[in-house]
């Protein structure tokens, strides 16, 4: 149990750090996607679509095994995992921000400009505060998806919850052929009790604000 809790801590740490960085980078990316400048918006759309079609596991292998060898850089597995999940999460977050911003009435922009505010000031003081309410349920859903996706770090030898579970099964399986059922079943239960309340909270906020 102690080892599983250590693995759970690593899973939660990677997930929360990646979500935080995804929000940090995703908000400005989303504003760029919603910008009137077509070239910038098009470039951001290409970035989003590229990240969406690229499997996360492939990106983990690419950064951890391939790029580090090509450039002779020794990247830690923890750094690579946070980097890859942030790249993916920022793209998803940017699309959420774009959808939230573009769903606001056009007169919000026009009123801000009529008051003499610059485009940046309109974005920061008028658009973003209103978009946050529409954005929050999506951010919570992204958090759930991030937690459920972190088991991929198993393949670059990070001792997360799944990796620790596998190690326990390899040792205990010789003495008890049901070890895998109990261990993986318990891991399933841990993911459920973490993700399900978050999902319920997201649906509650979405229903209440609608």
C-alpha positions as CSV (number, residue, x, y, z in Angstrom):
1,X,0.0,0.0,0.0
2,X,2.8,2.4,0.8
3,X,4.5,1.8,-2.5
4,X,1.2,2.3,-4.4
5,X,0.6,5.6,-2.6
6,X,4.1,6.7,-3.6
7,X,3.2,5.9,-7.2
8,X,-0.1,7.7,-6.8
9,X,1.7,10.8,-5.6
10,X,3.9,10.8,-8.8
11,X,0.8,10.4,-11.0
12,X,-0.9,13.3,-9.3
13,X,2.2,15.5,-9.3
14,X,2.8,15.0,-13.0
15,X,-0.9,15.6,-13.8
16,X,-1.3,18.7,-11.7
17,X,1.9,20.3,-12.9
18,X,1.1,19.5,-16.5
19,X,-2.5,21.0,-16.1
20,X,-1.1,24.1,-14.5
21,X,1.4,24.7,-17.3
22,X,-1.2,23.8,-19.9
23,X,-3.5,26.6,-18.5
24,X,-0.6,29.0,-18.4
25,X,0.4,28.5,-22.1
26,X,-3.1,27.5,-23.4
27,X,-4.8,30.8,-22.5
28,X,-2.5,33.0,-24.7
29,X,-2.5,30.4,-27.4
30,X,-6.3,30.3,-27.4
31,X,-6.4,34.1,-27.6
32,X,-4.2,33.9,-30.6
33,X,-6.4,31.3,-32.2
34,X,-9.4,33.7,-31.7
35,X,-7.5,36.7,-33.1
36,X,-8.6,38.5,-36.1
37,X,-5.2,38.0,-37.7
38,X,-5.8,35.1,-40.0
39,X,-2.2,34.1,-40.4
40,X,-1.6,33.7,-36.7
41,X,-5.0,32.0,-36.2
42,X,-4.1,29.5,-39.0
43,X,-0.7,28.7,-37.5
44,X,-2.2,28.0,-34.1
45,X,-4.9,25.8,-35.8
46,X,-2.1,23.8,-37.5
47,X,-0.4,23.4,-34.2
48,X,-3.6,22.2,-32.6
49,X,-4.5,19.7,-35.3
50,X,-0.9,18.3,-35.4
51,X,-0.9,17.7,-31.6
52,X,-4.3,16.1,-31.8
53,X,-3.3,13.5,-34.5
54,X,0.0,12.7,-32.8
55,X,-0.4,9.9,-30.2
56,X,0.9,10.9,-26.8
57,X,2.9,7.7,-26.4
58,X,4.7,8.4,-29.7
59,X,5.6,11.9,-28.4
60,X,7.0,10.4,-25.2
61,X,9.2,8.0,-27.1
62,X,10.2,10.7,-29.6
63,X,11.4,13.1,-26.9
64,X,12.8,10.5,-24.4
65,X,14.5,8.1,-26.7
66,X,15.1,9.7,-30.0
67,X,15.6,13.5,-29.6
68,X,17.9,13.0,-26.6
69,X,20.1,10.7,-28.6
70,X,20.2,12.9,-31.7
71,X,21.1,16.1,-29.9
72,X,23.1,14.4,-27.1
73,X,20.9,15.8,-24.4
74,X,20.2,13.7,-21.3
75,X,16.5,14.5,-20.6
76,X,15.0,13.0,-17.4
77,X,11.9,10.9,-17.8
78,X,10.0,13.3,-15.4
79,X,10.9,16.3,-17.5
80,X,9.9,14.6,-20.7
81,X,6.6,13.5,-19.3
82,X,5.7,17.0,-18.1
83,X,6.9,18.5,-21.4
84,X,4.8,16.1,-23.5
85,X,1.7,16.4,-21.4
86,X,2.0,20.2,-21.4
87,X,2.4,20.3,-25.2
88,X,-0.8,18.2,-25.5
89,X,-2.7,20.0,-22.7
90,X,-1.8,23.5,-24.0
91,X,-3.3,22.6,-27.4
92,X,-6.5,21.3,-25.8
93,X,-6.6,24.3,-23.5
94,X,-6.1,26.7,-26.4
95,X,-9.1,25.2,-28.2
96,X,-11.2,25.5,-25.1
97,X,-10.2,29.2,-24.8
98,X,-10.9,29.8,-28.5
99,X,-14.4,28.3,-28.2
100,X,-15.1,30.3,-25.0
101,X,-13.9,33.6,-26.5
102,X,-15.6,33.2,-29.9
103,X,-18.9,32.3,-28.2
104,X,-19.1,35.8,-26.6
105,X,-21.2,38.4,-28.5
106,X,-19.2,40.6,-30.9
107,X,-20.5,43.7,-29.2
108,X,-18.3,42.9,-26.2
109,X,-15.2,43.7,-28.4
110,X,-16.9,46.6,-30.0
111,X,-17.9,48.2,-26.7
112,X,-14.4,47.8,-25.3
113,X,-12.8,49.4,-28.4
114,X,-15.4,52.2,-28.2
115,X,-14.2,53.0,-24.7
116,X,-10.7,53.5,-26.0
117,X,-9.2,50.3,-24.9
118,X,-6.5,48.5,-26.9
119,X,-7.1,45.0,-28.2
120,X,-4.9,43.6,-25.4
121,X,-6.8,45.5,-22.8
122,X,-10.2,44.3,-24.2
123,X,-8.9,40.8,-24.0
124,X,-7.6,41.0,-20.5
125,X,-10.3,43.1,-18.8
126,X,-13.5,42.2,-20.7
127,X,-13.2,39.0,-22.7
128,X,-11.1,36.8,-20.5
129,X,-13.1,37.4,-17.2
130,X,-16.3,36.5,-19.0
131,X,-14.8,33.5,-20.8
132,X,-13.4,32.0,-17.5
133,X,-16.9,30.9,-16.4
134,X,-17.5,29.1,-19.7
135,X,-14.0,27.7,-19.6
136,X,-13.8,26.3,-16.1
137,X,-15.9,23.1,-16.7
138,X,-13.6,22.3,-19.7
139,X,-10.5,22.8,-17.6
140,X,-11.8,20.4,-15.0
141,X,-12.5,17.8,-17.7
142,X,-9.0,18.3,-19.1
143,X,-7.7,17.6,-15.5
144,X,-9.6,14.3,-15.5
145,X,-8.2,13.4,-18.9
146,X,-4.7,14.3,-17.9
147,X,-4.9,12.0,-14.8
148,X,-6.3,9.1,-16.9
149,X,-3.5,9.6,-19.6
150,X,-0.5,9.7,-17.2
151,X,-0.2,5.9,-17.1
152,X,1.6,6.3,-20.4
153,X,4.7,7.4,-18.4
154,X,4.9,3.7,-17.5
155,X,6.6,3.2,-20.8
156,X,9.5,5.6,-20.0
157,X,10.2,3.9,-16.7
158,X,8.6,6.4,-14.3
159,X,7.5,4.7,-11.1
160,X,3.9,6.0,-11.3
161,X,0.9,4.1,-10.0
162,X,0.7,1.7,-12.9
163,X,4.5,1.0,-12.9
164,X,4.5,0.3,-9.2
165,X,1.4,-2.0,-9.6
166,X,3.2,-4.0,-12.3
167,X,6.3,-4.4,-10.1
168,X,4.1,-5.7,-7.2
169,X,2.3,-8.1,-9.5
170,X,5.6,-9.4,-10.9
171,X,6.8,-10.2,-7.3
172,X,3.5,-11.4,-5.8
173,X,2.3,-13.2,-8.9
174,X,4.7,-16.1,-8.2
175,X,2.9,-16.8,-4.9
176,X,-0.6,-15.8,-5.8
177,X,-2.0,-16.1,-9.3
178,X,-4.8,-13.7,-8.4
179,X,-2.3,-10.9,-7.5
180,X,-2.9,-9.1,-10.8
181,X,-6.6,-9.1,-10.3
182,X,-6.3,-7.5,-6.8
183,X,-3.6,-5.0,-7.7
184,X,-5.0,-3.8,-11.0
185,X,-8.5,-3.8,-9.6
186,X,-7.3,-1.6,-6.7
187,X,-5.6,0.7,-9.2
188,X,-8.8,1.0,-11.2
189,X,-10.6,1.9,-8.0
190,X,-8.0,4.6,-7.1
191,X,-8.4,6.2,-10.6
192,X,-12.2,6.0,-10.2
193,X,-12.4,7.7,-6.8
194,X,-10.1,10.5,-8.1
195,X,-11.6,11.1,-11.5
196,X,-15.3,10.5,-10.9
197,X,-15.8,13.3,-8.3
198,X,-13.9,15.7,-10.6
199,X,-16.2,14.8,-13.5
200,X,-19.3,15.3,-11.3
201,X,-18.1,18.7,-10.2
202,X,-17.5,19.7,-13.8
203,X,-21.1,18.6,-14.8
204,X,-22.5,20.5,-11.7
205,X,-20.8,23.7,-12.7
206,X,-21.8,23.4,-16.3
207,X,-25.4,22.7,-15.4
208,X,-25.6,25.5,-12.9
209,X,-24.0,28.2,-15.1
210,X,-26.1,27.2,-18.1
